[in-house]
């Protein structure tokens, strides 16, 4: 039976509608009941959404009702959870966040004792237990405050980047009115930077609203005043980051991963001499890694798949164009703050505006809507579409690429083209779009 609740990043949906307190309590009970510890110890953190405290209380009640102890650490970036659950020897961590979604949504992500997200099979088993009567617990657990969580997370960052001196650097941070609003400015200041912050006044409703890594216009405009050397934008839960250089140019995850990979390789710290990225990663990245002698593994879209590939190959570095960057040398999940600091470490005092890690090809992405999933499948299987893709791919051999794929969440066919010039990119994209639209059932 296919999972209905868990997606690629936990359970997520409209708070109070889909993701209710009742559902949160049931999920917590089912998750704790599967743990082998006699008295499971469960960490709970959240972002700044107004529904966070409601869901925190529900999860804590579910944990205690199953005989576990719930440790409430309050607002923290998502990547703090796996570090803390590992460092304190806890059995499970629950993160309450919907990442870059608007405040109306919320979500629950679960991390195992090893710091990694739960395996698909485990999530499936938890979901299968939801409607069963819960067994009586051997005892009732407790709900306790987790003291010192933020200082401990900051200490981990400070230890990892202790050699990084940001003295004299003017840094602008966009905290998305989310979970990084305390941690990010503090660690940059500890490392010597002069820090200015925007979107650091969360009120429960303004998380990700016209700010953060998915809404960069305000940050770009602020940097263009010429008062900052570099800027970083995090998402609502702090597991992603994008950068803006002093000229106002956005630096995406492809470039940030490339900077990190080349830097770590030069220092002999790139595990396996390889990096994992997704099918959306720019063709220029692949050319740059080939020139640098770095192997590249390509996965489906989603940080879960990048992480799986890293663990399979025993590599440490990977990421997505969206700015979700994983460095297993620091922690078992994406960490926006650590990734920003790794970027500055890789630059070694150079200006981000002078970066030269990759020469990105012009890229264009168009979404073509089908009437339903059946129509989408029919178009993707159409011989004319397959022939057009093969023809355009052959024409770009060694110079660029095409990617035509069905969305996993919507009835959309996504057509992406990368070519040496914007004109060629647009022409190929338009030709493919016409073929796909013709193939869609009327």
C-alpha positions in Angstrom: 0.0 0.0 0.0 1.4 3.4 -1.0 2.0 5.9 1.8 -0.7 8.6 2.0 0.6 11.0 4.6 4.4 10.9 4.4 6.0 12.7 1.4 9.6 13.1 0.6 10.0 15.5 3.5 7.7 14.1 6.2 4.0 15.0 6.7 3.0 18.4 5.4 -0.2 20.3 4.8 -2.6 23.0 6.0 -2.4 23.3 9.8 -5.6 22.7 11.6 -7.2 21.2 8.5 -5.0 18.4 7.1 -2.3 18.5 9.8 -4.5 18.6 13.0 -3.5 18.3 16.6 -5.2 14.9 16.6 -3.1 13.6 13.7 0.1 15.0 15.3 -0.7 13.1 18.5 -1.4 9.9 16.7 1.9 10.2 14.7 3.9 10.7 17.8 2.3 7.8 19.6 2.8 5.5 16.7 6.4 6.6 16.2 7.4 6.2 19.8 5.6 2.8 20.1 8.0 1.5 17.5 11.1 2.5 19.4 12.9 -0.3 21.3 14.1 1.9 24.2 12.3 1.2 27.6 11.7 5.0 28.0 12.3 6.7 24.7 13.7 10.2 24.8 12.3 12.5 22.1 13.5 16.0 21.1 10.9 18.4 19.7 11.8 21.6 17.8 9.8 24.0 15.7 9.9 27.0 13.4 8.1 30.2 14.0 4.6 29.5 12.5 1.6 30.3 14.7 0.5 26.6 14.6 3.9 25.4 15.9 3.0 25.5 19.6 -0.3 23.7 19.0 1.5 20.9 17.2 4.4 20.9 19.7 1.9 20.3 22.5 0.1 17.5 20.6 3.4 15.7 19.7 4.6 16.0 23.3 1.3 14.5 24.5 1.6 11.6 22.1 5.2 11.0 23.2 4.3 11.0 26.9 1.1 8.9 26.3 3.3 6.2 24.8 5.7 6.2 27.7 8.4 8.4 26.3 9.9 11.7 27.6 9.4 14.8 25.4 12.1 17.4 25.4 10.9 20.8 24.1 13.7 22.9 22.6 11.5 25.6 21.1 12.4 27.4 17.9 15.6 26.1 16.2 16.7 25.5 12.6 15.8 22.0 11.4 19.5 20.9 11.1 20.0 21.4 14.8 17.7 18.4 15.5 19.9 15.7 14.0 23.0 17.2 15.7 21.3 17.3 19.1 19.7 13.9 18.9 23.1 12.4 18.0 25.0 14.4 20.5 22.7 13.8 23.5 22.0 10.1 22.7 18.3 10.6 22.2 16.0 8.1 20.4 14.0 10.4 18.1 13.6 14.0 17.0 10.5 15.6 15.7 10.8 18.8 13.7 7.6 20.9 13.3 8.0 23.0 10.1 6.8 23.4 6.6 10.1 24.8 5.4 9.6 27.4 2.6 5.8 27.0 2.6 3.5 29.9 3.7 2.5 30.2 7.4 -0.8 28.4 6.9 1.0 25.1 6.3 3.0 23.1 8.7 4.7 19.8 8.8 6.3 17.1 10.9 9.7 15.6 10.1 11.1 12.7 12.1 14.8 11.9 12.6 16.1 8.7 14.0 18.8 8.3 16.7 21.5 8.3 14.1 20.4 11.8 12.9 19.0 10.6 9.6 15.4 11.0 8.5 13.4 7.8 9.0 13.5 5.2 6.2 10.5 5.0 3.9 9.6 1.6 5.4 9.5 3.0 8.9 7.3 5.9 7.9 5.0 3.4 6.1 4.8 1.3 9.3 4.0 4.3 11.4 1.2 5.3 9.1 -0.2 1.8 9.2 -0.5 2.0 13.0 -2.4 5.2 13.1 -5.9 3.8 13.2 -5.2 0.9 15.5 -6.1 1.3 19.2 -2.8 2.2 20.9 -1.5 -0.4 23.4 -1.4 0.7 27.0 2.0 2.2 27.9 4.2 0.6 30.5 4.2 4.1 32.2 3.4 7.7 31.4 6.2 9.8 30.2 7.1 13.4 31.0 7.3 16.7 29.1 10.4 18.7 29.9 12.2 21.8 28.7 15.4 21.1 26.8 17.9 23.7 28.2 20.8 25.0 26.2 19.7 23.8 22.7 20.5 27.0 20.9 24.0 27.4 22.6 24.8 23.8 21.8 24.0 24.2 18.1 26.0 27.5 17.9 28.9 25.7 19.6 28.9 23.0 17.0 29.0 25.6 14.2 31.7 27.6 16.0 33.9 24.5 16.4 33.5 23.5 12.8 34.4 27.0 11.5 36.8 28.1 14.2 39.5 28.9 11.6 37.1 31.2 9.6 37.9 34.9 10.3 35.1 37.2 9.0 36.6 40.3 10.5 36.0 43.3 8.3 33.3 41.6 6.2 29.9 43.3 5.9 27.2 40.5 5.8 23.5 40.9 5.2 21.3 38.0 6.3 17.7 37.3 5.4 16.3 35.0 8.1 12.8 34.6 6.4 11.2 35.4 9.8 11.9 31.8 10.5 13.9 29.4 12.5 17.3 31.0 11.9 16.4 34.5 13.2 18.5 34.0 16.4 21.2 31.5 15.4 22.4 32.9 12.0 23.2 36.5 13.1 24.8 35.2 16.3 27.3 32.8 14.7 28.3 35.3 12.0 29.0 37.9 14.7 31.0 35.4 16.7 33.2 34.8 13.7 33.9 38.5 13.4 31.5 39.8 10.7 29.6 43.0 10.8 26.1 41.8 10.4 22.8 43.4 9.3 19.7 41.4 9.3 16.3 41.5 7.6 13.2 39.4 8.2 14.2 38.6 11.8 11.0 39.6 13.5 8.8 36.5 13.4 5.1 37.0 14.5 3.8 33.6 13.6 2.3 34.8 10.3 5.1 36.4 8.4 7.4 33.4 7.9 8.6 33.3 4.2 6.3 36.2 3.4 8.2 38.3 0.7 11.5 37.2 2.3 13.9 34.3 2.5 15.4 32.1 -0.1 12.2 31.9 -2.2 11.6 35.6 -2.3 15.0 37.3 -3.0 13.9 40.6 -4.6 14.0 42.6 -1.3 17.5 41.2 -0.5 18.8 41.9 -3.9 17.5 45.5 -3.8 19.1 46.0 -0.4 22.5 44.7 -1.5 22.5 46.9 -4.6 22.9 49.9 -2.3 26.6 48.9 -2.0 26.8 48.6 1.8 27.4 44.9 2.0 30.1 42.5 0.7 27.8 39.5 0.6 24.2 38.4 1.5 22.7 35.1 2.4 19.0 34.1 2.5 17.7 31.2 4.4 14.3 29.5 4.2 11.8 29.1 7.0 13.3 26.2 8.7 17.0 26.9 7.9 18.0 23.9 5.9 18.5 25.9 2.7 20.5 29.0 1.7 21.0 31.1 -1.4 23.6 33.9 -1.7 23.7 37.3 -3.3 27.0 38.9 -4.3 27.8 42.6 -3.8 26.6 43.4 -7.3 23.1 41.9 -6.6 23.6 38.7 -8.6 21.9 35.6 -7.1 24.2 32.6 -6.5 22.2 29.4 -6.5 22.9 26.0 -5.0 24.7 24.8 -8.1 27.4 27.4 -7.7 27.6 27.0 -3.9 28.1 23.3 -4.1 30.7 23.8 -6.8 32.7 26.2 -4.7 32.6 23.8 -1.7 33.5 20.8 -3.8 36.6 22.4 -5.4 37.7 23.9 -2.0 37.3 20.6 -0.1 39.1 18.6 -2.9 42.1 21.0 -2.8 42.3 20.5 1.0 42.0 16.7 0.6 38.7 16.7 2.5 36.3 15.7 -0.2 35.2 12.2 0.8 35.3 9.8 -2.2 36.4 12.7 -4.4 32.8 12.9 -5.5 29.6 15.1 -5.2 25.9 14.2 -5.6 23.5 16.5 -7.3 20.0 16.3 -8.9 18.9 16.2 -12.5 18.1 19.9 -12.3 21.8 20.8 -11.7 23.2 23.1 -14.5 25.2 21.4 -17.2 28.0 23.9 -16.5 28.4 22.3 -13.1 29.1 18.9 -14.7 31.7 20.5 -17.0 33.4 22.3 -14.1 33.6 19.1 -12.0 35.0 17.1 -14.9 37.7 19.8 -15.3 38.4 19.6 -11.5 38.7 15.8 -11.5 35.6 15.4 -9.3 33.1 12.6 -9.9 29.4 13.5 -10.1 26.5 11.4 -9.2 23.0 12.5 -10.4 19.8 11.8 -8.6 16.1 12.5 -8.8 14.9 15.9 -7.5 14.8 16.0 -3.7 17.3 16.2 -0.9 16.3 12.7 0.3 17.6 11.2 -2.9 20.8 13.2 -2.7 21.4 12.0 0.9 20.6 8.4 -0.1 23.2 8.6 -2.9 25.9 10.1 -0.6 25.4 7.3 2.0 25.4 4.6 -0.7 28.7 5.9 -2.1 30.2 6.9 1.3 30.6 10.5 0.0 29.9 13.6 2.1 28.9 16.5 -0.2 25.8 17.0 -2.3 23.0 19.5 -2.9 20.3 21.0 -5.0 20.0 24.1 -7.1 17.4 25.4 -4.6 20.2 25.7 -2.0 19.7 22.6 0.0 23.3 21.6 0.6 24.4 18.5 2.6 27.9 18.2 4.1 28.0 14.9 6.0 31.3 16.1 7.4 29.3 18.4 9.6 25.8 17.0 10.0 23.4 14.4 8.5 21.0 17.0 6.9 21.0 20.2 4.9 22.1 23.2 7.0 21.7 26.6 5.5 23.9 28.4 8.1 26.7 25.9 7.8 26.5 26.0 4.0 26.8 29.8 4.1 29.9 29.6 6.3 31.3 26.8 4.1 30.9 29.2 1.1 33.0 31.9 2.8 35.5 29.3 3.9 35.8 28.2 0.3 36.3 31.7 -0.9 39.2 32.2 1.5 38.9 36.0 1.5 38.0 36.3 -2.2 34.9 38.3 -3.2 31.9 36.2 -4.1 31.4 38.5 -7.1 34.7 37.2 -8.5 33.7 33.5 -8.2 34.8 31.3 -11.0 33.9 27.8 -9.9 31.5 27.1 -12.8 30.4 28.8 -16.1 26.7 28.3 -16.0 24.8 27.7 -19.2 21.6 29.7 -19.9 18.7 27.6 -18.6 15.0 27.8 -19.3 12.2 25.8 -17.6 8.6 25.8 -18.7 5.7 23.9 -17.2 3.0 22.5 -19.4 -0.2 21.5 -17.7 -2.2 18.4 -18.5 -5.8 17.9 -17.7 -5.1 15.0 -15.4 -2.4 12.4 -14.6 -3.7 10.1 -17.3 -3.1 12.8 -19.9 0.3 13.5 -18.5 1.3 9.9 -18.8 -0.1 9.7 -22.4 2.0 12.7 -23.5 5.1 11.4 -21.9 4.7 8.1 -23.7 4.0 9.6 -27.1 6.5 8.5 -29.7 6.6 12.0 -31.2 7.7 13.4 -27.8 10.3 10.7 -27.3 11.7 11.4 -30.8 11.8 15.2 -30.3 13.7 14.7 -27.0 16.2 12.4 -28.6 16.7 14.7 -31.5 17.3 17.8 -29.4 19.5 15.9 -27.0 21.7 14.7 -29.9 22.0 18.2 -31.2 23.3 19.5 -27.9 25.6 16.5 -27.3 28.6 17.9 -25.4 27.3 21.4 -25.4 24.1 21.3 -23.2 21.1 19.2 -22.5 17.4 18.8 -22.4 15.3 17.3 -19.6 11.6 16.6 -20.0 9.9 15.0 -16.9 6.6 14.6 -15.3 6.0 16.4 -12.0 5.6 14.1 -9.0 3.1 16.4 -7.3 1.1 18.1 -10.1 -0.3 17.2 -13.5 2.6 19.1 -15.2 5.3 18.2 -17.7 8.4 20.2 -17.0 10.6 21.0 -20.0 14.1 22.2 -19.1 16.8 23.2 -21.7 20.4 24.3 -21.3 22.4 25.5 -24.3 25.5 27.7 -24.9 23.3 30.8 -25.8 20.0 32.1 -24.5 18.7 32.2 -28.1 19.4 28.6 -28.7 18.0 27.7 -25.3 14.7 29.5 -26.1 14.4 28.0 -29.6 14.9 24.4 -28.4 12.5 24.9 -25.4 9.8 26.4 -27.7 10.1 23.4 -30.1 9.8 20.9 -27.3 6.9 22.7 -25.7 5.0 22.7 -29.0 5.6 18.9 -29.5 4.4 18.2 -25.9 1.3 20.4 -26.2 0.4 18.6 -29.4 0.7 15.2 -27.7 -1.6 16.1 -24.8 -5.1 14.5 -25.1 -7.8 17.0 -26.1 
